[in-house]
Amino acid sequence: MSITVRKAVKDDVDFLLSQLDVFSDFYGTKKKLFPNEEYAREKLEGLIEGQVVFVAEKQDVGSIGFIAGISFNHPFNPDIRVLSETFWWVQEEYRNSRAGLMLLNEFTELGKMSADWVTIAIEEKSPINDRVLLKRGYKATEKNFLLEVS
C-alpha cells in the first residue's frame, strides 16, 4: 500500500485534532496543548489556510500523520525568512513506514524554496534519530528546555 503526502485542507481538522490530543498526552505536560476543541479547531483551520500543513495518507487507510509549521520573518532580522516546524507526528502503528520521512522531505523542500532557515524541534521522547535530519543538511544549534510553572 502506497503512502502519499498532500497539503492539508479543512476536512483534515478532525484527524489533526484527534492526533494532537494523542501528541499532547505523549508530550506529557500538566496542561493540554489546546484548552478546548473550539479554540483548537479555529487555530488549526487558520494554520491550514495561512501556514504550512502536510498530511500523509496510506492507501486504503486514510490519514496517518502530518507535519505543520509557521513561516515568518525572524524577529531580529527581517531579511531572514524562517519556516519553523510546530508539529510532526505519525500514528504509532505507522512509524516504521516511510510516512515520517516523506513528511519531513516535503516540509524541507518547501523550506528550501520559501525560507532562509528551516527549523525542526524534536521532542525528547521522539523515536526520530538525529541522523535523519543531519543527512538532509540540518545541524544541531540549540536544545530546548521546559519548566512547567503551573
trRosetta pair geometry for C-beta under 8 A, 3 or more apart (Angstrom, degrees):
i j d omega theta_ij theta_ji phi_ij phi_ji
1 58 5.7 56 131 177 122 93
1 59 4.5 -153 -165 63 90 98
1 60 5.7 -95 -127 34 133 111
1 61 7.1 87 153 -11 153 107
2 58 7.5 174 95 -149 35 56
2 59 5.0 55 51 -14 71 125
3 56 5.8 4 -178 -176 110 103
3 57 6.9 163 -153 83 61 42
3 58 5.2 -28 -98 -97 80 70
3 59 7.6 -116 -72 -7 36 77
3 64 7.4 -72 -128 44 111 133
3 97 6.1 124 -50 156 149 127
3 98 5.6 -180 50 69 141 96
3 99 5.3 -122 -164 -81 151 77
3 102 6.1 -177 116 7 118 161
4 56 7.3 165 85 -152 37 57
4 57 5.4 -14 61 59 85 93
4 59 7.8 75 -4 -52 100 82
4 102 7.9 -148 -161 163 17 151
5 54 5.3 21 180 171 104 120
5 55 7.0 167 -150 82 60 38
5 56 5.2 -29 -95 -96 80 69
5 57 7.7 166 -88 16 31 72
5 99 8.0 140 -75 -149 97 64
5 102 4.9 -174 -37 143 128 109
5 103 5.9 175 -117 -86 133 56
5 106 4.8 -138 126 -40 148 152
6 54 6.8 163 84 -154 25 76
6 55 6.0 -23 64 59 76 86
6 57 7.0 -2 15 2 107 116
7 53 7.0 84 -166 81 63 66
7 54 6.2 -57 -102 -103 39 65
7 55 7.7 33 136 15 14 85
8 12 4.4 -102 -156 52 96 154
8 16 7.2 44 -147 -56 147 131
8 48 4.9 -100 104 -122 109 104
8 53 3.8 -39 23 112 133 110
8 54 6.5 -149 -27 -104 86 12
8 55 4.8 104 -86 -27 83 107
8 66 6.7 37 -71 -136 127 124
8 68 7.8 -15 1 -90 146 99
9 12 5.7 114 58 -6 55 100
9 48 6.6 104 -146 -179 14 134
10 13 5.9 -14 -173 -21 54 113
10 45 5.8 29 -121 -126 93 94
10 48 6.1 162 -76 98 54 154
10 49 7.8 26 -69 -58 95 92
11 14 7.8 -36 174 16 49 98
12 15 5.2 -58 -167 44 65 113
12 16 5.7 66 137 -25 87 105
12 48 7.0 156 58 -104 111 140
12 53 7.5 175 90 133 143 130
12 55 5.4 -131 -132 -64 148 151
12 63 6.5 130 -136 -89 96 155
12 66 7.6 125 168 -93 133 139
13 16 5.5 -57 -143 40 33 112
13 17 6.1 38 157 -23 68 105
13 41 5.8 65 172 -139 135 77
13 44 5.1 130 -131 108 92 130
13 45 6.0 -9 -89 -68 137 79
13 48 7.2 -90 -71 -20 89 146
14 17 5.7 -51 -147 34 29 113
14 18 6.5 27 156 -18 62 105
15 18 5.9 -58 -151 35 30 108
15 19 6.3 16 158 -9 66 111
15 55 7.3 67 94 -135 142 132
15 62 7.7 -150 -100 145 139 113
15 63 4.5 31 -163 79 160 151
15 66 7.8 130 119 -36 110 131
16 19 6.0 -65 -146 44 28 103
16 20 5.9 25 160 -18 68 112
16 44 5.3 153 103 -152 141 142
16 53 7.5 -18 -96 -164 143 139
16 66 6.2 -19 -103 21 89 167
17 20 6.0 -57 -138 39 25 107
17 21 6.5 32 157 -24 61 104
17 37 6.6 47 -156 -138 139 88
17 40 5.7 105 -118 126 97 130
17 41 6.7 -9 -77 -79 132 74
17 44 6.7 -108 -63 -14 81 164
18 21 5.9 -55 -158 29 29 114
18 22 7.0 26 147 -14 61 104
19 22 5.4 -50 -152 36 41 112
19 23 6.2 45 147 -21 69 103
19 65 7.7 155 -151 -120 159 41
19 66 6.9 134 82 21 153 113
19 89 5.6 150 157 115 120 140
19 91 6.8 -95 -116 -75 114 83
20 23 5.1 -45 -141 37 39 118
20 24 6.2 49 153 -27 65 98
20 33 5.9 -116 164 83 100 151
20 34 6.9 53 125 -9 128 118
20 40 7.0 178 87 -161 141 128
20 44 7.8 -143 -9 -83 154 128
20 87 6.7 -44 -104 -130 98 155
20 89 7.5 179 -84 14 55 163
21 24 5.7 -45 -149 29 30 115
21 25 6.9 30 150 -14 59 101
21 32 7.7 -9 -131 -159 69 117
21 33 7.7 -142 -98 38 37 116
22 25 5.8 -55 -156 36 34 111
22 26 6.3 35 147 -20 67 108
22 89 7.8 135 83 -174 104 140
22 91 7.9 39 89 -117 163 72
23 26 5.3 -56 -146 39 35 114
23 27 6.1 40 153 -26 68 103
23 33 6.8 25 93 -35 97 154
23 87 6.7 22 -175 -145 174 112
23 89 5.2 -76 -80 -98 125 146
24 27 5.6 -48 -145 31 30 115
24 29 7.5 -74 -169 42 74 93
24 32 5.1 39 170 -156 147 70
24 33 3.8 -121 -95 -9 114 106
24 34 7.4 -102 -72 13 147 71
25 28 7.2 35 166 -72 37 53
26 123 7.5 66 126 136 106 162
26 125 6.8 -149 171 82 90 133
27 33 7.0 93 33 -65 147 106
27 123 6.4 -104 -109 -135 77 138
28 125 7.8 80 -4 -3 129 145
29 32 7.9 173 80 -80 95 17
29 33 7.9 108 48 -66 121 63
29 146 7.3 -82 -97 151 116 149
29 148 6.0 167 -151 -91 92 132
30 148 5.4 124 7 -178 114 146
30 150 7.3 -140 88 118 144 47
31 35 8.0 -25 -178 -89 106 75
31 148 7.8 175 6 -143 92 114
31 150 7.7 44 -43 97 120 83
32 35 6.9 139 74 -95 104 31
33 40 7.8 73 104 -107 93 117
34 37 7.4 87 118 -89 130 29
34 39 5.8 178 -174 91 100 101
34 40 3.6 45 -178 -78 164 108
34 43 7.2 -159 -115 38 119 137
35 39 5.6 25 57 45 91 152
35 40 8.0 -174 46 -43 51 89
36 39 5.1 88 61 13 79 103
36 40 6.9 -149 95 -6 38 94
37 40 5.5 -59 -143 41 33 113
37 41 5.9 36 159 -24 69 106
38 41 5.9 -52 -146 33 26 111
38 42 6.6 26 155 -17 61 107
39 42 5.8 -57 -152 36 30 112
39 43 6.4 23 155 -14 66 109
40 43 5.9 -60 -147 40 29 107
40 44 6.1 25 158 -16 67 111
41 44 6.0 -58 -143 40 26 108
41 45 6.3 28 158 -19 63 108
42 45 6.0 -57 -148 36 26 110
42 46 6.5 25 153 -17 61 108
43 46 5.6 -57 -151 38 32 113
43 47 6.3 36 151 -23 66 104
44 47 5.4 -49 -146 33 35 114
44 48 6.4 36 154 -18 65 103
44 53 7.9 74 -166 -90 77 160
45 48 5.7 -53 -149 36 32 112
45 49 6.2 25 155 -14 66 111
46 49 5.8 -59 -141 42 30 107
46 50 5.8 -22 176 24 68 114
46 51 7.6 46 131 1 69 105
47 50 7.0 -79 -128 55 16 77
47 51 4.8 -48 -156 47 60 121
47 52 7.9 -54 175 52 84 36
47 53 5.6 85 130 -47 101 124
47 68 5.8 20 165 -165 135 131
47 70 7.6 -82 -130 -80 91 85
47 86 7.8 -106 -135 56 137 148
48 51 7.6 -9 -34 52 11 77
48 53 5.0 -54 -99 37 65 140
51 68 7.1 61 110 -174 119 89
51 69 6.7 -149 162 94 112 47
51 70 5.0 -49 -140 -110 138 60
51 71 6.3 171 -141 13 78 83
52 67 7.9 -27 131 116 100 84
52 68 6.3 152 96 -156 69 50
52 69 4.6 -10 68 59 120 83
52 70 7.2 -161 26 -78 92 21
52 71 6.4 90 -20 -29 114 103
52 83 6.7 32 1 -155 156 109
52 107 7.0 106 149 -127 134 84
52 110 6.4 148 -134 120 135 155
53 66 6.4 -2 -171 -175 87 119
53 67 7.5 174 -147 89 46 46
53 68 4.4 -2 -103 -106 80 94
54 66 6.4 166 87 -153 51 67
54 67 5.2 2 54 54 98 88
54 68 7.6 -170 24 -75 59 51
54 103 5.7 166 95 -139 119 80
54 106 5.0 137 -133 105 171 140
54 107 6.4 -133 16 -63 134 82
55 63 5.3 -46 -179 -128 120 109
55 65 7.3 154 -159 88 53 45
55 66 4.9 -24 -104 -98 61 94
56 63 7.1 107 77 -154 50 61
56 64 5.4 -60 100 64 98 86
56 65 4.2 6 43 61 119 93
56 66 6.7 -150 11 -71 77 41
56 90 6.8 -9 50 -110 142 97
56 94 8.0 178 108 133 129 144
56 99 4.1 115 148 -154 160 98
56 100 7.9 -71 -24 -57 163 31
56 102 5.9 112 -111 81 118 119
56 103 5.4 -78 -46 -59 116 105
57 61 7.5 173 -176 75 66 84
57 62 6.1 -64 -144 -178 94 29
57 63 5.4 -47 -97 -88 79 47
57 64 6.7 130 -124 7 27 86
58 61 4.0 10 82 45 106 125
58 62 7.1 -5 53 46 73 27
58 64 5.0 40 -10 -20 108 138
58 94 6.7 -140 -40 -122 141 139
58 97 7.2 -42 -91 -173 126 170
58 99 7.2 -57 -60 -76 99 122
61 64 6.2 30 113 -60 130 113
63 66 7.3 6 -172 -52 113 100
64 90 6.2 22 135 -156 86 81
64 91 5.2 -96 -166 22 71 112
64 94 4.4 21 175 22 131 171
64 97 7.4 13 124 54 152 148
64 99 5.5 -94 97 -114 116 161
65 89 5.8 -161 -148 105 80 55
65 90 3.4 -19 -97 -106 138 68
65 91 6.2 -127 -67 0 78 68
65 94 6.5 -135 -34 90 112 129
65 99 4.6 118 27 151 138 128
65 100 6.5 -92 172 -76 167 61
65 103 6.0 -101 119 -43 116 146
66 87 6.8 21 101 111 99 110
66 88 7.7 -140 103 -133 52 37
66 89 6.0 6 54 58 74 86
66 103 6.8 147 -171 -129 17 140
67 85 6.5 -50 -172 -136 99 107
67 87 6.9 -175 -145 97 37 64
67 88 4.5 13 -115 -112 88 80
67 89 7.7 166 -81 21 52 55
67 103 4.1 142 -17 168 120 114
67 104 6.8 153 -79 -72 158 44
67 106 7.2 154 51 71 132 104
67 107 4.8 -81 122 -55 144 135
68 85 7.3 108 82 -157 44 62
68 86 5.1 -46 101 59 93 100
68 87 4.6 23 41 48 105 95
68 88 7.7 -155 26 -67 58 53
69 83 5.5 61 131 173 140 80
69 84 5.5 175 -162 87 102 38
69 85 4.5 -59 -88 -99 111 38
69 86 5.4 159 -108 0 43 81
69 107 6.4 104 -5 -150 133 117
70 83 7.6 -180 89 -150 33 50
70 84 5.6 -15 59 60 79 92
70 86 6.0 60 -11 -40 92 123
71 81 6.9 7 -173 178 95 96
71 82 7.0 172 -148 89 49 52
71 83 5.0 -15 -98 -101 83 74
71 84 7.8 167 -85 17 34 69
71 114 6.6 -36 -129 130 145 123
71 115 6.4 -132 -133 -79 100 113
72 81 7.7 174 93 -153 25 60
72 82 5.7 -19 65 61 71 97
72 84 7.4 -26 28 11 100 112
73 77 7.9 -130 170 101 88 47
73 78 4.4 16 170 -141 137 66
73 79 7.8 60 -153 -8 105 14
73 80 6.9 113 -163 73 63 56
73 81 6.1 -45 -99 -101 59 58
73 82 7.3 112 -146 14 11 87
74 77 4.8 8 83 58 123 75
74 78 6.9 -149 59 -84 69 25
74 79 7.9 -32 40 58 108 46
74 80 3.9 9 2 78 131 111
74 81 7.6 -116 -18 -75 82 12
74 82 5.4 100 -70 -27 79 119
74 117 7.3 58 -67 29 119 133
77 80 4.6 56 95 5 108 109
79 116 7.9 49 133 -28 64 161
80 116 4.9 -109 -150 67 66 141
80 117 6.1 21 178 -2 108 114
81 114 6.9 -108 133 146 139 63
81 115 4.6 -137 113 -133 95 59
81 116 5.0 116 47 2 71 89
81 117 7.4 175 88 28 47 71
82 115 6.0 55 -146 -157 12 122
82 116 7.1 -44 -70 57 50 82
82 117 4.8 -19 -111 71 76 103
82 118 7.7 155 -162 -90 57 28
82 119 6.5 3 -169 -2 106 111
83 107 7.6 177 141 177 128 84
83 110 6.9 168 -150 108 165 95
83 111 4.2 -140 55 -109 144 95
83 114 6.5 82 -58 88 130 100
83 115 4.0 -121 -12 -41 100 158
83 117 7.3 -174 30 95 63 55
83 118 4.8 -14 68 -112 102 75
83 119 7.3 176 89 23 51 67
84 118 7.8 176 -81 -160 37 43
84 119 4.5 -4 -118 58 77 110
85 88 5.6 -5 -178 -39 132 111
85 107 6.5 45 -90 175 106 150
85 118 7.8 53 -29 175 92 82
85 119 6.4 -135 18 100 79 62
85 120 4.6 33 19 -115 140 62
85 121 6.3 -158 80 21 101 72
88 100 7.3 79 162 -147 104 86
88 103 6.5 152 -149 119 92 131
88 104 7.0 48 -150 -79 139 82
88 107 7.7 -72 -100 -17 114 164
88 120 7.1 10 -18 -150 149 101
88 128 8.0 22 107 -45 130 153
90 94 5.4 -113 168 90 105 98
90 95 5.3 138 96 -91 118 67
90 97 7.5 -153 -180 55 142 99
90 99 4.8 133 -125 100 131 122
90 100 4.7 -89 -19 -67 143 90
90 103 7.3 -165 -65 5 104 142
91 94 5.0 60 68 22 88 105
91 95 7.6 -132 93 -41 42 79
92 95 5.8 -30 -154 -16 37 118
94 97 4.7 -34 -175 16 78 126
94 99 5.3 30 143 11 117 145
95 99 7.8 -83 -104 55 31 110
95 100 6.5 34 -141 -30 64 131
95 127 6.1 66 175 58 141 148
97 100 7.7 128 78 2 71 79
98 101 5.3 -65 -166 51 67 110
98 102 5.3 70 136 -30 90 107
99 102 5.7 -60 -145 37 27 111
99 103 6.3 26 159 -18 65 106
100 103 5.9 -56 -151 35 29 110
100 104 6.3 28 153 -17 64 108
100 128 7.0 -153 168 -91 142 105
101 104 5.6 -54 -145 39 33 112
101 105 6.1 35 156 -21 67 106
101 132 7.0 -123 -101 -155 90 118
102 105 5.8 -52 -145 36 29 112
102 106 6.4 30 156 -19 63 105
103 106 5.9 -56 -149 35 30 109
103 107 6.3 27 154 -16 65 110
104 107 5.8 -59 -147 40 29 111
104 108 6.0 29 156 -20 66 111
104 120 7.7 25 -134 -110 100 149
104 132 7.0 26 117 153 176 115
104 133 7.8 -117 -164 -90 138 72
104 136 7.2 -146 145 -35 116 169
105 108 5.7 -55 -142 38 29 112
105 109 6.2 28 159 -19 64 107
105 136 7.6 -143 -98 -117 67 138
106 109 6.0 -55 -146 37 27 109
106 110 6.5 28 154 -18 62 105
107 110 5.9 -56 -153 35 29 111
107 111 6.4 30 150 -19 63 108
107 118 7.4 136 140 -165 88 129
107 120 8.0 102 115 -87 138 109
108 111 5.6 -57 -151 37 31 114
108 112 6.4 35 152 -23 66 103
108 118 6.2 119 -126 136 60 166
108 136 5.7 -70 -131 170 164 137
109 112 5.6 -48 -147 30 34 113
109 113 6.7 24 155 -12 63 107
110 113 5.9 -67 -156 41 32 106
110 114 5.9 -19 165 18 71 119
111 114 6.4 -81 -128 55 25 82
111 115 4.6 -42 -158 40 71 122
111 117 8.0 -58 -174 118 117 27
111 118 3.4 46 177 -86 158 127
112 115 7.6 -27 -53 50 13 79
112 118 7.4 -39 -51 -30 57 138
115 118 5.6 118 84 -67 138 75
118 138 7.5 -88 89 -96 98 99
120 133 6.1 -151 66 -115 143 134
120 138 6.4 -36 29 -126 119 155
121 144 6.1 18 -146 -8 119 146
122 126 4.9 -117 -177 48 87 149
122 128 5.4 -125 -135 73 122 122
122 130 7.5 -132 18 -88 165 69
122 133 7.6 -118 -47 -27 129 142
123 126 4.4 118 62 -40 80 103
128 132 5.6 -86 -170 38 91 144
128 133 7.6 63 155 -29 118 101
129 132 5.4 114 69 -14 74 96
130 133 5.9 -61 -166 41 50 104
130 134 5.8 46 144 -22 81 112
130 140 6.8 -13 -151 -61 129 118
131 134 5.3 -56 -134 43 36 113
131 135 5.9 43 164 -26 70 104
132 135 6.4 -54 -153 29 20 111
132 136 7.2 4 151 -6 54 112
133 136 5.9 -70 -157 42 36 106
133 138 3.9 -48 167 57 97 137
134 137 7.9 126 -176 -5 30 8
134 138 6.2 -85 -80 69 33 79
134 139 7.1 67 -117 -98 75 49
134 140 7.9 -25 -80 -26 99 87
